Amino acid sequence: MRRSTREYETALLVDGEVLVIEGIVYRGRTMLDEEGAERFAPLERWATTVAESLGRPVTWRAEAKNEPEARGTARPGEVLQNRLAL
């Protein structure tokens, strides 16, 4: 069976602001599985990698149709955090 996907507006934030490093804006559209416990795992991994690189917490968020769907915060040196569905 083919999985269904959904488009999300996604972003990484530091101190409440969209992250920008050397002109690269960490915000865009991402296709993720529409259902399932691990649908936001790619965003968690992305935030964790960036948090490790920066040495500070990075928050990820996903919105669909301008409505918050989920968000979480990755901290350097920590394992993936449980996501908070909004």
Secondary structure, 3 states (H helix, E strand, C coil): CCCCEEEEEEEEEECCEECEECCEECEEEEEEECCCCCCCHHHHHHHHHHHHHHCCCEEEEEEECCEEEEEEEECCCCCCCCCEEC
